[in-house]
Amino acid sequence: MARGERFGTFGWSESTDAFSFRTTVRRTATGIVIDGVKAPVSGAVFSDVFVVYARDAANDDVIAVLVERGDPGVEIVEMEPLGLRALGQGELRMTGVELAAERILVASDALSHAQVFLSSRRIAIPCFVLGRLEAFFEASARDLSSRMRYGLPASEMQAVQAALGRMWAQVETCRALVEQMLRRLGDRDERSAADRAWDPAVAATKYAVLEQARAFLYDAQNILGGRWYYTKWPFGRWMRDLMGMIPAAGTQAILEVDIGMLASSEVARRGRTRHRGQGDRP
Ligand SMILES: Cc1cc2nc3c(=O)[nH]c(=O)nc-3n(C[C@H](O)[C@H](O)[C@H](O)COP(=O)(O)OP(=O)(O)OC[C@H]3O[C@@H](n4cnc5c(N)ncnc54)[C@H](O)[C@@H]3O)c2cc1C
């Protein structure tokens, strides 16, 4: 994999929460047996190896196992997402897959292992969204300035200009958020102080960039007229691609809950520190 000759991906989701995973690993005299279905798995269609998170039947802990495409009992079924077709999404079906015990990658508390992966995916998503929004903005502005309505290019209608103004402000807000996140991650001291499994600044960036994208798409739908609805133009496809990023690596609703919990406990911690500090004064 390090040489780029084999591709690996992440099998977590299965339409349940981690504490109710139906994918299980049973220990046998010679190794382990894994059964279950993971979907959607990005990259399933072209992956050689999968990190699969499953419930250990012996103690109900979540563990991680390496499953290879060619292992007997493994089947990959292509899925048909509305957008992001190049992601190669699929279902990973495992039926009585017998493996050597060495295939266990994380023998206990693989929940924390998965969180490290999800945190790094939350770094990539805002970068993709920023690039796509910028291209979307430019294509919209060009398209509207080439449409004549009542003797004027549509881009000169004030309502269209106002929407383009909001869309550009949304792109610039995303850029500021992404640059700040990348600068923070590029700073060695900040990076080593950050929690690799749950970095609230990374989670807040993914959350805020996707909320900007939602507002951007609302304006784009209004000003593009009917053109975004047809495959002749790329707008509808770009909208579907962007919408696909909303639930990926933690839904917006889950991020809100987690960020809210963390932020309020941080405020309480600061309050206690201040209180102690005041009490210490002569
Ligand atoms: C483009 C794309 C790529 C993906 N790639 C992968 C991949 O490579 N590997 C992989 O394993 N999965 C992948 N997924 C799956 C993705 O991680 C899940 O769709 C996502 O985590 C939501 O899970 P769910 O669909 O089961 O929704 P559910 O968990 O059923 O959520 C339904 C609703 O309940 C809310 N909810 C659920 N739990 C809580 C909670 N604890 N607190 C508050 N609200 C809650 C949710 O916010 C949502 O509103 C991908 C999804 C997409 C769209």
The ligand as a Tripos MOL2 file, in Angstrom:
@<TRIPOS>MOLECULE
LIG
   53    58     1     0     0
SMALL
NO_CHARGES

@<TRIPOS>ATOM
      1 C1        -20.5290   10.2200    0.1130 C.3       1 LIG1
      2 C2        -20.5000    9.2730    1.2890 C.ar      1 LIG1
      3 C3        -19.3530    8.5190    1.5300 C.ar      1 LIG1
      4 C4        -19.3390    7.6090    2.5950 C.ar      1 LIG1
      5 N1        -18.2350    6.8150    2.7570 N.ar      1 LIG1
      6 C5        -18.2310    5.8860    3.7530 C.ar      1 LIG1
      7 C6        -17.1120    4.9860    3.9000 C.ar      1 LIG1
      8 O1        -16.1390    5.0180    3.1450 O.2       1 LIG1
      9 N2        -17.1550    4.0670    4.8940 N.ar      1 LIG1
     10 C7        -18.1980    3.9880    5.7550 C.ar      1 LIG1
     11 O2        -18.1600    3.1460    6.6370 O.2       1 LIG1
     12 N3        -19.2800    4.8170    5.6470 N.ar      1 LIG1
     13 C8        -19.3170    5.7530    4.6620 C.ar      1 LIG1
     14 N4        -20.4100    6.5870    4.5070 N.ar      1 LIG1
     15 C9        -21.5430    6.4560    5.4170 C.3       1 LIG1
     16 C10       -21.6910    7.6490    6.3710 C.3       1 LIG1
     17 O3        -20.6310    7.6420    7.2840 O.3       1 LIG1
     18 C11       -23.0690    7.5190    7.0090 C.3       1 LIG1
     19 O4        -24.0500    7.6900    6.0120 O.3       1 LIG1
     20 C12       -23.2560    8.5450    8.1030 C.3       1 LIG1
     21 O5        -22.3820    8.2880    9.1830 O.3       1 LIG1
     22 C13       -24.7060    8.5300    8.6230 C.3       1 LIG1
     23 O6        -25.0710    7.2400    9.0300 O.3       1 LIG1
     24 P1        -26.5100    6.6710    8.6330 P.3       1 LIG1
     25 O7        -26.7140    6.8760    7.1730 O.co2     1 LIG1
     26 O8        -26.6160    5.2790    9.1860 O.co2     1 LIG1
     27 O9        -27.5110    7.6510    9.3820 O.3       1 LIG1
     28 P2        -28.1780    7.4330   10.8210 P.3       1 LIG1
     29 O10       -27.1280    7.1350   11.8400 O.co2     1 LIG1
     30 O11       -29.3010    6.4610   10.6890 O.co2     1 LIG1
     31 O12       -28.7530    8.8770   11.1080 O.3       1 LIG1
     32 C14       -30.1290    9.2610   10.9140 C.3       1 LIG1
     33 C15       -30.3590   10.5870   11.6530 C.3       1 LIG1
     34 O13       -30.1740   10.4070   13.0680 O.3       1 LIG1
     35 C16       -29.1800   11.3360   13.5470 C.3       1 LIG1
     36 N5        -28.3570   10.7030   14.5810 N.ar      1 LIG1
     37 C17       -27.8630    9.4260   14.5780 C.ar      1 LIG1
     38 N6        -27.1170    9.2200   15.6970 N.ar      1 LIG1
     39 C18       -27.1340   10.3920   16.4040 C.ar      1 LIG1
     40 C19       -26.5390   10.8290   17.6260 C.ar      1 LIG1
     41 N7        -25.7680   10.0140   18.3670 N.pl3     1 LIG1
     42 N8        -26.7620   12.1050   18.0460 N.ar      1 LIG1
     43 C20       -27.5320   12.9350   17.3100 C.ar      1 LIG1
     44 N9        -28.1140   12.5830   16.1370 N.ar      1 LIG1
     45 C21       -27.9260   11.3420   15.7030 C.ar      1 LIG1
     46 C22       -28.3350   11.6670   12.3190 C.3       1 LIG1
     47 O14       -27.6960   12.9220   12.4500 O.3       1 LIG1
     48 C23       -29.3640   11.6910   11.2170 C.3       1 LIG1
     49 O15       -30.0170   12.9400   11.2310 O.3       1 LIG1
     50 C24       -20.4680    7.4950    3.4490 C.ar      1 LIG1
     51 C25       -21.6170    8.2760    3.2050 C.ar      1 LIG1
     52 C26       -21.6460    9.1290    2.1370 C.ar      1 LIG1
     53 C27       -22.9020    9.9210    1.8850 C.3       1 LIG1
@<TRIPOS>BOND
     1     1     2 1
     2     2     3 ar
     3     2    52 ar
     4     3     4 ar
     5     4     5 ar
     6     4    50 ar
     7     5     6 ar
     8     6     7 ar
     9     6    13 1
    10     7     8 2
    11     7     9 ar
    12     9    10 ar
    13    10    11 2
    14    10    12 ar
    15    12    13 ar
    16    13    14 ar
    17    14    15 1
    18    14    50 ar
    19    15    16 1
    20    16    17 1
    21    16    18 1
    22    18    19 1
    23    18    20 1
    24    20    21 1
    25    20    22 1
    26    22    23 1
    27    23    24 1
    28    24    25 2
    29    24    26 1
    30    24    27 1
    31    27    28 1
    32    28    29 2
    33    28    30 1
    34    28    31 1
    35    31    32 1
    36    32    33 1
    37    33    34 1
    38    33    48 1
    39    34    35 1
    40    35    36 1
    41    35    46 1
    42    36    37 ar
    43    36    45 ar
    44    37    38 ar
    45    38    39 ar
    46    39    40 ar
    47    39    45 ar
    48    40    41 1
    49    40    42 ar
    50    42    43 ar
    51    43    44 ar
    52    44    45 ar
    53    46    47 1
    54    46    48 1
    55    48    49 1
    56    50    51 ar
    57    51    52 ar
    58    52    53 1
@<TRIPOS>SUBSTRUCTURE
     1 LIG1         1 GROUP 0 **** ****
